[in-house]
Amino acid sequence: MYRVKSIFGPTLQGEGLHAGMPCVFLRLAGCNAWDGRPETRAASACPYCDTDFRGGENLDWAAIDARFTALLSGIEGRAARGYGCVLTGGEPLLQADTALFQHLAWRFAWVDIETNGTRPCPPRPANVFLSCSPKVIRATTIEVEPDWWKILIPDQDIFLDRALANGKPVFVQPTCPDSGPHGAIYEANAKLCLDLCYARGCRMSIQLHKYLGIE
């Protein structure tokens, strides 16, 4: 059983190596960077979090798979087989295990796990990818070697040197205000990201879903 906050789609992956590709989302409840209460957000390890991951319901794989089937009911054949799944949270590695990875890998063409990196990742099939957006969380260290990094700029730039030394793709993503990807603060953050792309070979991540107004 897994504590599931939401299952939704079809949508597009907005970030990372599979940005722009059609997918569904499986959002697990719970996080170790923030307890999800608005009054504690500013003092948390992730004060820019834009996600509701509290609550949810307990579901087994059969129930999760049935939700996927319902979401993709109007999509047939080759198109449906090309869909991916984004496994996210909160922090999905508080719950996700090899059994879930295997189910998702069988069901979808690709799977992105979106993690803060502070929990070890169980063994996973070859089409299950690990995207790490590291966070500074008290009494924790980065425990994963991801397939790519997503560094929020400027808030998590302390991880940039480590990520670049790792040899895997490094995406830099401007921290986005609650009001969305616009305004002076966002423009300044985006400029910092552009400079890192030009000077250090990073890749740009701009959260396509926020520009398109989709979940």
Residue frames as a rotation matrix with the C-alpha (Angstrom) as fourth column:
MET 1
0.576 0.818 0.000 0.00
0.818 -0.576 0.000 0.00
0.000 0.000 -1.000 0.00
TYR 2
-0.633 -0.725 0.272 1.11
0.736 -0.672 -0.078 3.53
0.240 0.151 0.959 -0.77
ARG 3
0.050 0.600 -0.799 -0.14
0.624 -0.643 -0.444 6.82
-0.780 -0.476 -0.406 0.60
VAL 4
-0.505 -0.164 0.847 -1.17
0.855 -0.229 0.466 8.63
0.117 0.960 0.256 -2.58
LYS 5
-0.576 0.273 -0.771 -1.98
0.138 -0.897 -0.420 12.32
-0.806 -0.349 0.478 -2.70
SER 6
0.393 0.719 -0.573 -3.08
-0.514 -0.345 -0.785 12.46
-0.762 0.603 0.234 -6.33
ILE 7
-0.463 -0.407 0.787 -2.95
0.534 0.580 0.615 10.76
-0.707 0.705 -0.051 -9.71
PHE 8
0.467 0.657 -0.592 -3.55
-0.029 -0.657 -0.753 13.03
-0.884 0.369 -0.288 -12.69
GLY 9
-0.790 -0.600 -0.127 -3.07
-0.115 -0.059 0.992 13.50
-0.603 0.798 -0.022 -16.42
PRO 10
0.330 -0.826 0.457 -2.72
0.939 0.236 -0.251 13.44
0.100 0.512 0.853 -19.29
THR 11
0.897 -0.192 -0.399 -0.25
-0.095 -0.963 0.250 16.29
-0.432 -0.187 -0.882 -19.03
LEU 12
0.646 -0.764 -0.012 3.32
0.049 0.057 -0.997 17.08
0.762 0.643 0.074 -20.04
GLN 13
0.388 -0.665 -0.639 6.47
0.905 0.141 0.402 16.61
-0.177 -0.734 0.656 -18.05
GLY 14
0.976 0.121 0.181 7.56
0.155 -0.970 -0.187 20.19
0.153 0.211 -0.965 -17.49
GLU 15
0.588 -0.781 0.210 11.12
-0.764 -0.450 0.463 19.64
-0.267 -0.433 -0.861 -16.29
GLY 16
0.075 -0.706 0.704 14.29
-0.386 0.630 0.674 17.68
-0.919 -0.322 -0.225 -16.89
LEU 17
-0.796 -0.603 0.050 15.34
-0.219 0.365 0.905 15.28
-0.564 0.709 -0.423 -19.62
HIS 18
-0.637 0.628 0.446 11.78
0.766 0.580 0.277 14.33
-0.084 0.518 -0.851 -20.61
ALA 19
-0.463 0.458 -0.759 10.41
0.020 -0.850 -0.526 17.90
-0.886 -0.259 0.384 -20.67
GLY 20
-0.428 0.411 -0.805 7.61
-0.860 -0.458 0.224 18.31
-0.277 0.788 0.550 -23.18
MET 21
-0.843 0.077 -0.533 6.72
-0.196 0.878 0.437 14.60
0.502 0.473 -0.724 -23.30
PRO 22
0.116 0.979 0.169 3.19
-0.675 -0.047 0.737 13.33
0.729 -0.199 0.655 -22.52
CYS 23
-0.799 -0.423 -0.428 2.76
0.063 0.649 -0.758 11.63
0.598 -0.632 -0.492 -19.18
VAL 24
0.567 0.824 0.001 0.68
0.099 -0.070 0.993 11.05
0.818 -0.562 -0.121 -16.10
PHE 25
-0.367 -0.659 0.656 1.66
-0.592 -0.379 -0.712 11.93
0.718 -0.650 -0.251 -12.54
LEU 26
0.449 0.379 -0.809 1.65
0.494 0.650 0.578 9.77
0.745 -0.659 0.105 -9.45
ARG 27
-0.156 -0.453 0.878 2.09
-0.468 -0.749 -0.469 12.05
0.870 -0.484 -0.095 -6.44
LEU 28
-0.003 0.066 -0.998 2.85
0.695 0.718 0.045 10.30
0.719 -0.693 -0.048 -3.15
ALA 29
0.826 0.402 0.395 2.05
-0.008 -0.693 0.721 12.00
0.564 -0.599 -0.569 0.14
GLY 30
0.854 -0.430 -0.292 4.60
0.369 0.106 0.924 13.18
-0.366 -0.897 0.249 2.68
CYS 31
0.567 -0.734 0.373 7.94
0.112 -0.379 -0.918 14.97
0.816 0.563 -0.133 2.62
ASN 32
0.426 -0.501 -0.754 11.03
0.904 0.198 0.379 15.34
-0.040 -0.843 0.537 4.78
ALA 33
-0.626 -0.656 0.421 11.81
0.687 -0.720 -0.100 18.90
0.369 0.226 0.902 3.64
TRP 34
-0.791 0.484 0.373 8.56
-0.551 -0.830 -0.091 20.49
0.266 -0.277 0.923 4.79
ASP 35
-0.836 0.509 0.203 5.51
0.242 0.675 -0.697 19.29
-0.492 -0.534 -0.687 6.72
GLY 36
-0.624 0.569 0.536 3.18
0.685 0.069 0.725 20.97
0.376 0.820 -0.433 4.22
ARG 37
0.288 0.746 -0.601 1.59
0.915 -0.400 -0.058 23.49
-0.284 -0.533 -0.797 6.61
PRO 38
0.520 -0.053 0.853 1.47
0.526 -0.767 -0.368 27.04
0.673 0.640 -0.371 5.27
GLU 39
0.952 -0.085 0.295 2.60
-0.264 -0.717 0.645 28.50
0.157 -0.691 -0.705 8.59
THR 40
0.524 -0.808 0.268 5.87
0.044 0.340 0.939 26.50
-0.851 -0.480 0.214 8.55
ARG 41
0.824 -0.143 0.548 6.71
0.565 0.263 -0.782 26.94
-0.032 0.954 0.298 4.88
ALA 42
0.823 -0.482 0.299 9.00
-0.315 -0.827 -0.466 29.97
0.472 0.290 -0.832 5.17
ALA 43
0.297 -0.721 0.625 11.22
-0.917 -0.033 0.398 28.28
-0.266 -0.692 -0.671 7.76
SER 44
0.800 0.084 0.594 11.38
-0.029 0.994 -0.101 24.94
-0.599 0.064 0.798 5.94
ALA 45
-0.279 -0.929 0.244 14.11
0.167 0.203 0.965 23.50
-0.946 0.310 0.098 3.75
CYS 46
-0.698 0.132 0.703 11.88
0.716 0.111 0.690 24.17
0.013 0.985 -0.172 0.73
PRO 47
-0.446 0.538 -0.715 10.20
0.284 -0.672 -0.684 27.59
-0.849 -0.508 0.147 1.23
TYR 48
-0.569 0.208 -0.795 9.42
-0.746 -0.537 0.394 27.87
-0.345 0.818 0.461 -2.50
CYS 49
-0.911 0.249 0.329 7.50
0.305 0.943 0.133 24.58
-0.277 0.221 -0.935 -2.66
ASP 50
-0.639 0.707 -0.303 4.35
-0.769 -0.598 0.227 24.92
-0.021 0.378 0.925 -4.75
THR 51
-0.498 0.335 -0.800 2.88
-0.217 0.845 0.489 21.47
0.840 0.417 -0.348 -4.05
ASP 52
0.139 0.606 0.783 0.12
-0.990 0.061 0.129 20.12
0.030 -0.793 0.608 -1.82
PHE 53
-0.337 -0.342 -0.877 1.31
-0.379 0.902 -0.206 16.70
0.862 0.263 -0.434 -0.63
ARG 54
-0.812 0.091 0.576 -0.57
-0.561 0.144 -0.815 16.36
-0.158 -0.985 -0.066 2.68
GLY 55
0.088 0.936 0.340 -3.28
-0.766 0.282 -0.578 13.81
-0.637 -0.210 0.742 3.31
GLY 56
-0.513 -0.238 -0.825 -4.13
-0.804 0.470 0.364 11.40
0.301 0.850 -0.432 0.52
GLU 57
0.620 0.729 0.292 -5.45
-0.772 0.633 0.057 7.84
-0.143 -0.260 0.955 0.52
ASN 58
-0.322 -0.711 0.626 -3.95
-0.548 0.679 0.489 4.39
-0.772 -0.185 -0.608 0.87
LEU 59
0.685 0.503 -0.526 -3.90
-0.708 0.291 -0.644 2.56
-0.171 0.814 0.556 -2.47
ASP 60
0.146 -0.633 0.760 -2.38
0.127 0.774 0.620 -0.69
-0.981 0.006 0.193 -3.66
TRP 61
-0.803 -0.562 -0.197 -0.94
-0.113 -0.181 0.977 -1.16
-0.585 0.807 0.082 -7.14
ALA 62
-0.570 0.641 0.514 -4.19
0.820 0.483 0.308 -2.51
-0.050 0.597 -0.801 -8.57
ALA 63
0.461 0.770 -0.442 -6.05
0.741 -0.607 -0.286 0.64
-0.488 -0.196 -0.850 -7.52
ILE 64
-0.059 -0.573 -0.818 -3.28
-0.161 -0.803 0.574 2.88
-0.985 0.166 -0.045 -8.82
ASP 65
-0.900 -0.333 0.281 -3.21
0.174 0.316 0.933 1.06
-0.400 0.888 -0.226 -12.14
ALA 66
-0.124 0.941 0.316 -6.98
0.979 0.168 -0.117 1.35
-0.163 0.294 -0.942 -12.47
ARG 67
0.477 0.235 -0.847 -6.67
0.254 -0.959 -0.123 5.13
-0.841 -0.156 -0.518 -12.09
PHE 68
-0.545 -0.740 -0.395 -4.06
-0.256 -0.301 0.919 5.20
-0.799 0.601 -0.026 -14.85
THR 69
-0.743 0.312 0.592 -6.32
0.640 0.590 0.492 3.17
-0.196 0.744 -0.638 -17.12
ALA 70
0.336 0.927 -0.169 -9.18
0.850 -0.375 -0.370 5.61
-0.406 -0.019 -0.914 -16.56
LEU 71
0.226 -0.314 -0.922 -6.95
-0.077 -0.950 0.304 8.63
-0.971 0.003 -0.239 -17.28
LEU 72
-0.679 -0.623 -0.389 -5.70
-0.461 -0.051 0.886 7.14
-0.572 0.781 -0.252 -20.55
SER 73
-0.174 0.691 0.702 -9.00
0.329 0.712 -0.620 5.63
-0.928 0.123 -0.351 -21.66
GLY 74
0.803 0.550 -0.230 -9.33
0.010 -0.397 -0.918 7.94
-0.596 0.735 -0.324 -24.67
ILE 75
0.225 -0.830 -0.511 -5.75
-0.946 -0.312 0.091 7.41
-0.234 0.463 -0.855 -25.86
GLU 76
0.887 0.282 0.367 -5.14
-0.194 0.946 -0.258 4.32
-0.420 0.158 0.894 -27.91
GLY 77
0.899 -0.408 0.162 -2.39
0.396 0.595 -0.699 2.20
0.189 0.693 0.696 -29.36
ARG 78
0.096 -0.984 0.150 1.02
0.805 -0.012 -0.593 3.62
0.585 0.178 0.791 -30.07
ALA 79
0.015 -0.057 0.998 0.29
-0.225 -0.973 -0.052 7.00
0.974 -0.223 -0.028 -28.42
ALA 80
0.837 0.366 0.407 -0.63
-0.467 0.091 0.879 5.41
0.284 -0.926 0.247 -25.09
ARG 81
0.788 -0.576 -0.218 2.41
0.607 0.786 0.115 3.14
0.105 -0.223 0.969 -25.17
GLY 82
-0.035 -0.853 0.521 4.66
0.588 -0.439 -0.679 6.19
0.808 0.282 0.517 -25.49
TYR 83
0.670 0.367 0.645 3.39
-0.239 -0.716 0.656 7.83
0.702 -0.594 -0.392 -22.30
GLY 84
-0.523 -0.812 -0.259 5.64
0.153 0.209 -0.966 8.29
0.838 -0.545 0.015 -19.31
CYS 85
0.670 0.650 -0.357 4.93
0.491 -0.027 0.871 8.59
0.557 -0.759 -0.337 -15.61
VAL 86
-0.270 -0.699 0.662 6.33
-0.254 -0.612 -0.749 11.11
0.929 -0.370 -0.013 -13.16
LEU 87
0.382 0.275 -0.882 6.64
0.716 0.516 0.471 9.73
0.584 -0.811 0.001 -9.63
THR 88
-0.439 -0.483 0.758 6.79
0.049 -0.855 -0.516 12.71
0.897 -0.189 0.399 -7.33
GLY 89
-0.198 0.358 -0.913 5.72
0.972 0.195 -0.134 14.09
0.130 -0.913 -0.386 -3.97
GLY 90
0.844 -0.230 0.485 6.56
-0.453 0.181 0.873 15.54
-0.289 -0.956 0.048 -1.51
GLU 91
-0.270 -0.960 -0.081 9.44
-0.950 0.251 0.188 13.13
-0.160 0.128 -0.979 -1.36
PRO 92
0.544 0.633 -0.551 8.50
-0.748 0.664 0.025 9.89
0.381 0.398 0.834 -3.16
LEU 93
-0.137 -0.671 -0.729 11.45
-0.178 0.741 -0.648 7.89
0.974 0.041 -0.221 -1.84
LEU 94
-0.571 0.101 0.815 9.93
-0.820 -0.022 -0.572 7.96
-0.039 -0.995 0.095 1.63
GLN 95
0.242 0.791 0.562 7.54
-0.630 0.569 -0.529 5.30
-0.738 -0.226 0.635 0.28
ALA 96
0.662 0.146 -0.735 8.50
-0.737 0.306 -0.603 4.06
0.137 0.941 0.310 -3.18
ASP 97
0.121 -0.592 0.797 10.07
-0.417 0.699 0.582 0.63
-0.901 -0.402 -0.162 -3.43
THR 98
-0.826 -0.547 -0.140 11.38
-0.369 0.335 0.867 -1.71
-0.427 0.767 -0.479 -6.10
ALA 99
-0.506 0.708 0.492 7.97
0.701 0.670 -0.243 -3.34
-0.502 0.222 -0.836 -6.52
LEU 100
0.487 0.693 -0.532 6.38
0.251 -0.694 -0.674 0.01
-0.837 0.195 -0.512 -7.42
PHE 101
-0.156 -0.633 -0.758 9.23
-0.668 -0.498 0.553 0.82
-0.728 0.593 -0.345 -9.82
GLN 102
-0.902 -0.215 0.375 8.77
0.063 0.794 0.605 -2.52
-0.428 0.569 -0.702 -11.56
HIS 103
-0.027 0.972 0.231 5.04
0.770 0.168 -0.616 -2.00
-0.637 0.162 -0.753 -11.97
LEU 104
0.536 0.225 -0.814 5.53
-0.134 -0.929 -0.345 1.50
-0.834 0.294 -0.467 -13.36
ALA 105
-0.455 -0.808 -0.375 8.35
-0.580 -0.051 0.813 0.38
-0.676 0.588 -0.445 -15.68
TRP 106
-0.738 0.280 0.614 6.09
0.517 0.819 0.248 -2.29
-0.434 0.500 -0.749 -17.16
ARG 107
0.222 0.971 -0.083 3.18
0.743 -0.224 -0.630 0.15
-0.631 0.079 -0.772 -17.55
PHE 108
0.872 0.122 -0.474 5.00
-0.066 -0.931 -0.360 3.14
-0.485 0.345 -0.804 -19.06
ALA 109
0.778 -0.598 0.190 7.68
0.326 0.127 -0.937 3.89
0.536 0.791 0.294 -21.64
TRP 110
-0.421 -0.897 0.131 9.67
0.321 -0.283 -0.904 5.87
0.848 -0.339 0.407 -19.09
VAL 111
0.696 0.550 -0.462 9.37
0.618 -0.131 0.775 6.87
0.366 -0.825 -0.432 -15.45
ASP 112
-0.221 -0.729 0.648 10.93
0.017 -0.667 -0.745 9.93
0.975 -0.154 0.160 -13.78
ILE 113
0.379 0.218 -0.899 11.41
0.898 0.149 0.415 9.85
0.224 -0.964 -0.140 -10.01
GLU 114
0.177 -0.270 0.946 11.64
0.017 -0.961 -0.278 13.40
0.984 0.065 -0.166 -8.67
THR 115
0.585 -0.066 -0.808 13.60
0.758 0.399 0.516 13.36
0.288 -0.915 0.283 -5.40
ASN 116
0.884 -0.350 0.309 15.46
-0.423 -0.881 0.211 15.74
0.199 -0.317 -0.927 -3.11
GLY 117
0.287 -0.841 -0.460 18.19
-0.298 0.378 -0.877 13.12
0.910 0.388 -0.142 -2.91
THR 118
-0.263 -0.428 0.865 18.26
-0.918 -0.164 -0.360 12.63
0.296 -0.889 -0.350 0.86
ARG 119
0.412 0.414 0.812 16.77
-0.604 0.791 -0.096 9.11
-0.682 -0.451 0.576 0.76
PRO 120
-0.715 -0.682 0.156 18.51
-0.347 0.539 0.767 6.13
-0.607 0.494 -0.622 -0.84
CYS 121
0.093 0.731 -0.676 16.85
-0.992 0.009 -0.128 4.82
-0.088 0.682 0.726 -3.98
PRO 122
0.235 0.046 0.971 15.96
-0.219 0.976 0.007 1.11
-0.947 -0.214 0.239 -4.14
PRO 123
-0.778 -0.512 0.364 17.00
0.184 0.367 0.912 -0.87
-0.601 0.776 -0.191 -7.24
ARG 124
0.213 0.841 -0.498 15.08
-0.327 -0.419 -0.847 0.17
-0.921 0.343 0.186 -10.34
PRO 125
0.443 0.019 0.897 14.59
0.713 0.598 -0.365 -0.98
-0.543 0.801 0.251 -13.94
ALA 126
-0.518 -0.817 0.253 16.53
0.786 -0.339 0.516 0.64
-0.336 0.467 0.818 -16.77
ASN 127
-0.402 0.412 0.817 13.63
0.549 -0.606 0.576 2.84
0.733 0.680 0.017 -17.91
VAL 128
0.771 0.526 -0.359 13.13
0.598 -0.403 0.693 4.33
0.220 -0.749 -0.625 -14.44
PHE 129
-0.088 -0.825 0.558 15.17
0.527 -0.514 -0.677 7.51
0.846 0.234 0.480 -14.12
LEU 130
0.279 0.070 -0.958 16.23
0.944 -0.203 0.260 9.49
-0.176 -0.977 -0.122 -11.08
SER 131
0.089 -0.170 0.981 16.02
0.380 -0.905 -0.192 13.29
0.921 0.390 -0.016 -11.15
CYS 132
0.022 -0.178 -0.984 17.56
1.000 0.007 0.021 14.94
0.003 -0.984 0.178 -8.10
SER 133
0.255 0.064 0.965 16.70
0.098 -0.994 0.041 18.47
0.962 0.084 -0.259 -7.03
PRO 134
-0.301 -0.477 -0.826 18.85
0.764 0.397 -0.508 18.63
0.571 -0.784 0.245 -3.87
LYS 135
0.580 0.502 0.642 17.76
-0.091 -0.743 0.663 20.45
0.810 -0.443 -0.385 -0.75
VAL 136
-0.647 -0.736 0.201 19.58
-0.222 -0.071 -0.972 21.43
0.730 -0.673 -0.117 2.45
ILE 137
0.564 0.824 -0.049 17.78
-0.276 0.244 0.930 19.41
0.778 -0.511 0.365 5.13
ARG 138
0.127 -0.549 0.826 19.13
-0.979 -0.201 0.017 19.27
0.157 -0.811 -0.563 8.66
ALA 139
-0.114 -0.324 0.939 20.94
-0.645 0.743 0.178 16.04
-0.755 -0.586 -0.293 9.61
THR 140
0.740 0.313 0.596 20.74
0.215 0.729 -0.650 14.64
-0.638 0.609 0.472 6.05
THR 141
-0.419 -0.829 -0.371 23.12
-0.321 -0.246 0.914 14.20
-0.849 0.502 -0.163 3.15
ILE 142
0.284 0.446 -0.849 22.60
-0.954 0.044 -0.297 13.56
-0.095 0.894 0.438 -0.55
GLU 143
-0.064 -0.209 0.976 22.30
-0.434 0.886 0.161 9.79
-0.899 -0.413 -0.147 -0.82
VAL 144
0.670 0.425 0.609 21.70
0.323 0.571 -0.755 9.27
-0.669 0.702 0.245 -4.54
GLU 145
-0.672 -0.707 -0.219 23.64
-0.003 -0.293 0.956 9.37
-0.740 0.643 0.195 -7.78
PRO 146
0.273 0.957 -0.100 20.93
-0.092 -0.078 -0.993 10.57
-0.958 0.280 0.067 -10.15
ASP 147
0.106 -0.132 0.986 20.58
0.938 0.341 -0.055 10.33
-0.329 0.931 0.160 -13.90
TRP 148
-0.217 -0.258 0.942 20.42
0.522 -0.846 -0.111 14.12
0.825 0.467 0.318 -13.96
TRP 149
-0.578 -0.041 -0.815 20.41
0.759 -0.393 -0.519 17.03
-0.299 -0.919 0.258 -11.54
LYS 150
0.191 0.617 0.764 17.97
0.615 -0.682 0.396 19.92
0.765 0.394 -0.510 -11.30
ILE 151
-0.541 -0.518 -0.663 19.47
0.840 -0.371 -0.395 22.81
-0.042 -0.771 0.636 -9.37
LEU 152
0.609 0.783 0.123 17.19
0.774 -0.621 0.121 25.65
0.171 0.021 -0.985 -8.29
ILE 153
-0.542 -0.825 0.158 18.88
0.812 -0.563 -0.154 28.99
0.217 0.045 0.975 -8.83
PRO 154
-0.046 -0.971 0.233 19.73
-0.543 -0.172 -0.822 30.89
0.839 -0.164 -0.519 -6.73
ASP 155
0.560 0.406 0.722 18.31
-0.799 0.036 0.600 29.00
0.217 -0.913 0.345 -3.74
GLN 156
0.859 -0.227 0.459 20.25
-0.018 0.883 0.470 25.74
-0.512 -0.412 0.754 -4.11
ASP 157
0.790 -0.570 -0.226 23.34
-0.397 -0.195 -0.897 26.93
0.468 0.798 -0.380 -5.98
ILE 158
0.159 -0.757 0.634 25.56
-0.933 0.094 0.346 25.44
-0.322 -0.647 -0.692 -3.24
PHE 159
0.363 0.033 0.931 25.00
-0.022 0.999 -0.027 22.07
-0.932 -0.011 0.363 -4.93
LEU 160
0.886 0.120 -0.447 26.08
-0.420 -0.199 -0.886 23.22
-0.195 0.973 -0.126 -8.38
ASP 161
-0.016 -0.974 -0.225 29.77
-0.997 0.031 -0.064 22.32
0.069 0.223 -0.972 -8.17
ARG 162
-0.463 -0.110 0.880 29.00
-0.403 0.910 -0.098 18.82
-0.790 -0.399 -0.466 -6.91
ALA 163
0.543 0.767 0.342 26.45
0.005 0.404 -0.915 18.27
-0.839 0.499 0.215 -9.65
LEU 164
0.764 -0.287 -0.578 28.77
-0.645 -0.323 -0.692 19.46
0.012 0.902 -0.432 -12.41
ALA 165
-0.290 -0.943 0.163 31.59
-0.949 0.306 0.080 17.25
-0.125 -0.131 -0.983 -11.11
ASN 166
0.002 0.406 0.914 29.30
-0.370 0.849 -0.377 14.22
-0.929 -0.338 0.152 -11.26
GLY 167
-0.891 -0.451 -0.043 29.35
-0.179 0.262 0.948 14.08
-0.416 0.853 -0.315 -15.06
LYS 168
-0.383 0.841 0.381 25.58
0.880 0.458 -0.125 13.77
-0.280 0.288 -0.916 -15.47
PRO 169
-0.279 0.327 0.903 23.36
0.537 -0.727 0.429 16.40
0.796 0.604 0.027 -17.12
VAL 170
-0.620 0.060 -0.782 22.79
0.689 -0.435 -0.579 19.44
-0.375 -0.898 0.228 -14.91
PHE 171
-0.011 0.711 0.703 19.62
0.707 -0.492 0.508 21.47
0.707 0.503 -0.497 -15.38
VAL 172
-0.914 -0.159 -0.373 19.42
0.376 -0.678 -0.632 24.90
-0.152 -0.717 0.680 -13.79
GLN 173
-0.136 0.965 0.222 15.93
0.805 -0.023 0.593 26.12
0.577 0.260 -0.774 -13.01
PRO 174
-0.713 -0.116 0.692 15.01
-0.158 -0.935 -0.319 29.62
0.684 -0.336 0.648 -11.87
THR 175
-0.770 0.476 -0.425 13.22
0.585 0.263 -0.767 29.62
-0.253 -0.839 -0.481 -8.56
CYS 176
-0.539 0.667 0.514 9.66
0.363 -0.367 0.857 30.62
0.760 0.649 -0.045 -9.38
PRO 177
-0.911 0.282 0.300 7.65
-0.410 -0.565 -0.716 33.02
-0.032 -0.775 0.631 -7.19
ASP 178
-0.580 0.767 0.273 4.16
0.367 0.545 -0.754 31.99
-0.727 -0.337 -0.598 -6.09
SER 179
0.149 0.674 -0.724 2.76
-0.369 -0.641 -0.673 34.41
-0.918 0.367 0.153 -8.67
GLY 180
0.845 0.179 0.505 4.26
0.321 0.586 -0.744 32.43
-0.429 0.790 0.438 -11.53
PRO 181
0.000 -0.945 0.328 7.14
0.886 0.152 0.438 32.69
-0.463 0.291 0.837 -14.04
HIS 182
0.237 0.048 0.970 7.10
0.622 -0.775 -0.113 36.43
0.746 0.631 -0.214 -14.50
GLY 183
0.991 0.131 0.013 8.13
0.084 -0.702 0.707 39.62
0.102 -0.700 -0.707 -12.70
ALA 184
0.541 -0.823 0.172 11.45
-0.718 -0.559 -0.415 41.13
0.438 0.101 -0.893 -11.70
ILE 185
0.155 -0.496 0.854 12.50
-0.787 0.461 0.410 38.38
-0.597 -0.736 -0.319 -9.28
TYR 186
0.633 0.127 0.764 11.83
0.214 0.920 -0.329 35.59
-0.744 0.372 0.555 -11.75
GLU 187
0.956 -0.282 0.085 13.58
0.002 -0.282 -0.959 37.48
0.294 0.917 -0.269 -14.56
ALA 188
0.329 -0.875 0.355 16.66
-0.936 -0.353 -0.002 37.94
0.127 -0.332 -0.935 -12.37
ASN 189
0.176 -0.219 0.960 16.70
-0.444 0.852 0.276 34.24
-0.879 -0.475 0.052 -11.46
ALA 190
0.856 0.191 0.481 16.31
0.314 0.546 -0.776 33.27
-0.411 0.816 0.408 -15.11
LYS 191
0.777 -0.628 -0.029 19.22
-0.480 -0.563 -0.673 35.55
0.407 0.537 -0.739 -16.05
LEU 192
0.092 -0.747 0.658 21.42
-0.902 0.218 0.374 33.77
-0.423 -0.628 -0.653 -13.50
CYS 193
0.401 0.135 0.906 20.45
0.050 0.984 -0.168 30.44
-0.915 0.112 0.389 -15.08
LEU 194
0.993 -0.034 0.111 21.24
0.108 -0.082 -0.991 31.69
0.043 0.996 -0.077 -18.57
ASP 195
0.467 -0.875 0.124 24.65
-0.859 -0.483 -0.170 32.85
0.209 -0.027 -0.978 -17.43
LEU 196
0.010 -0.435 0.901 25.35
-0.610 0.711 0.350 29.39
-0.793 -0.552 -0.258 -15.94
CYS 197
0.751 0.287 0.594 24.32
0.271 0.687 -0.674 27.73
-0.602 0.668 0.438 -19.18
TYR 198
0.916 -0.400 0.018 26.68
-0.171 -0.432 -0.886 29.93
0.362 0.808 -0.464 -21.18
ALA 199
0.281 -0.876 0.391 29.59
-0.915 -0.368 -0.166 29.84
0.289 -0.312 -0.905 -18.73
ARG 200
-0.425 -0.470 0.774 29.43
-0.793 0.605 -0.067 26.31
-0.436 -0.642 -0.630 -17.28
GLY 201
-0.810 0.019 -0.586 27.54
-0.432 0.657 0.618 24.19
0.396 0.754 -0.524 -19.77
CYS 202
-0.719 0.642 0.268 24.37
0.013 0.397 -0.918 23.71
-0.695 -0.656 -0.294 -17.74
ARG 203
-0.725 0.609 0.322 20.98
0.510 0.160 0.845 23.07
0.463 0.777 -0.427 -19.36
MET 204
-0.825 0.470 0.312 17.97
-0.545 -0.807 -0.227 25.32
0.145 -0.358 0.922 -18.87
SER 205
-0.614 0.743 -0.266 14.78
0.747 0.656 0.109 24.07
0.255 -0.132 -0.958 -17.20
ILE 206
-0.925 0.248 0.289 11.87
-0.251 -0.968 0.030 26.50
0.287 -0.045 0.957 -17.30
GLN 207
-0.707 0.694 0.137 8.92
0.203 0.385 -0.900 24.46
-0.678 -0.608 -0.413 -15.96
LEU 208
-0.957 0.281 0.067 6.95
0.022 -0.161 0.987 24.25
0.288 0.946 0.148 -19.19
HIS 209
-0.327 0.900 -0.289 3.74
0.873 0.405 0.274 23.38
0.363 -0.163 -0.917 -17.36
LYS 210
-0.147 0.245 -0.958 3.72
0.667 -0.691 -0.279 26.77
-0.730 -0.680 -0.062 -15.63
TYR 211
-0.836 -0.170 -0.523 4.06
-0.237 -0.746 0.622 28.59
-0.496 0.643 0.583 -18.93
LEU 212
-0.839 0.516 -0.173 1.31
0.021 0.348 0.937 26.48
0.544 0.782 -0.303 -20.49
GLY 213
-0.430 0.689 0.584 -1.02
-0.895 -0.410 -0.176 26.71
0.118 -0.598 0.792 -17.49
ILE 214
0.370 0.501 -0.782 -1.38
-0.358 0.854 0.378 22.93
0.858 0.140 0.495 -17.07
GLU 215
0.844 0.012 0.537 -1.08
-0.527 0.209 0.824 20.82
-0.102 -0.978 0.183 -13.95
